[in-house]
Amino acid sequence: MAGGHIVSGGGGNYDGKVTSFVVITCLVAATGGLIFGYDIGISGGVTSMDEFLIKFFPEVYEKEKHNIHSSNYCTFDSHLLQLFTSSLYLAALLASFAASAITKALGRKVSIMFGGSVFLIGAIINAAAINVAMLIIGRLLLGVGIGFGNQAVPLYLSEMAPSKIRGALNIGFQMATTIGIFVANLVNYGTSKMESNGWRVSLGLAAVPAIVMTLGSIFLPDTPNSLIERGRKEEAKETLQRIRGTSNVDAEFNDLVEASEAAKMVKSPWKDLLEPRHRPQLVIVCLIPFFQQLTGINVIMFYAPVLFKTLGFGASASLMSAVVSGLVNVFATIVSIICVDKFGRRVLFLEGGIQMFICQIAVGSVIASVFGTAGTGSFTKAQGNAALFLICVYVAAFAWSWGPLGWLVPSEIFPLEIRSAGMSINVSVNMLFTFIIGQLFLTMLCHLKFGLFYFFGGFVALMTLFAFFFVPETKNVPIEEINRVWKAHWFWGKYIPDDAVGLEQYPTKGAQV
């Protein structure tokens, strides 16, 4: 069967255990996902609140209340409203490149701290906004914070975690993201009941996860990889001994030093990233975040309350439906944490893709049966429950597959010399297409109608085939030895030179999956 490969044998059998210190450290770092998740969840709820729309987007409020558009599909079609959501991700895209240089030069910890601090300032400006310009400025600062956090946190987690539980600890970032989304949905539901300024409370509470991330980062040690990279070898060895719970870390430490020495030979990591021997990583790190966003997940995460209102749910029911899907998101991510290091990445990629494809087609068909192309009508209670159920099944599939793996796999496939640059590519591609989807979704819904769900379903089918043929299994492989996985792959192996792996130890072809 064509697809990825598993290479047996190899190193990575380092002494050490899973210490409480490394688990706690990774959990603190993973709270960086809280700021990302809270913002994803909060924006859609706020943009469905009447008071917010009256103050900043009165034309949208008029369309909604007075049924100016005959089609439900077009009620919230406003480029300015979409810019409120999407501007953050454009800023995150640009910030991720600056984050790469800072993360490499000053360490992962500094980037995490800086990201939290800037996000905090953005949250304060948003809560105090008196016009659209202040809203957008605040969103741009939030984006800078997310760009730094999303670049540094997955990198930090992959470098701190022992290889046998690297997947589970790295998915702590996605777990924090889903918790942030769920909490934001709850906050929106609560503040929507306030007589005034509920939207200010929703936006202002983004300061809470930012404070957690910023203060927590003060107590984080930097990763051994980063310390070695900056010439602090003794401190790196002491940190490695502490996180592995043993003084016998010479084998792993020597591998890290060797990787660092190789990294120093690379004067321009961005140029090196374009060399043929890094072609597999570059393609994977571009296409995984591309496909992750073209699943249509942020249609649900950004605009769930708006989408449910468009489909005829009441204001309160729309916000509660977002809470339900957010809760499903949290529990499904726990499934991923349990399964990712047991069953591997590929199984989750493939199962999640198939499940999402079925749900997208089913949701589109349900909407088509009720609204047709005219966009008139409304759900019965049974039809509404069916749509909500299908959306929740879809969210669950994403949450235990492409959601966490979209951050995990790119963080573990690069050699040290280009790892920071590689993660910046991952974040920037992710943010670019998050921006595009955020900016265009409501307009696409207006023009494509129920066909929009078929559009996303087609991309889900493509990405599942891509994962089957071109994404190798990286479970339990130390990130310093990841080249042996590429060398053993049926397609990518031709790009990896023989001197990139210890071929006296590792065969060029592994068992096919």
Salt bridges, closest charged atoms under 4 A:
ASP39 OD1 - ARG139 NH1 2.57
ASP50 OD2 - LYS65 NZ 3.18
ASP50 OD1 - LYS309 NZ 3.92
GLU62 OE1 - HIS66 NE2 3.21
GLU64 OE2 - LYS309 NZ 2.65
GLU159 OE2 - ARG108 NH2 2.77
GLU159 OE2 - ARG419 NH1 3.01
ASP222 OD2 - ARG230 NH2 2.61
GLU229 OE2 - LYS104 NZ 2.91
GLU229 OE1 - ARG108 NH1 3.39
GLU235 OE1 - ARG232 NH2 2.88
ASP250 OD1 - LYS237 NZ 2.96
GLU252 OE2 - ARG244 NH2 3.01
GLU261 OE2 - LYS233 NZ 3.64
GLU261 OE2 - LYS264 NZ 3.75
ASP272 OD1 - ARG277 NH2 3.06
ASP272 OD2 - HIS278 ND1 3.31
GLU275 OE1 - ARG277 NE 2.94
ASP341 OD1 - ARG345 NH1 3.00
GLU412 OE1 - ARG166 NE 2.75
GLU412 OE1 - ARG345 NH2 3.01
GLU480 OE2 - ARG419 NH2 3.66
GLU481 OE1 - ARG484 NE 3.41
ASP498 OD1 - LYS487 NZ 3.07
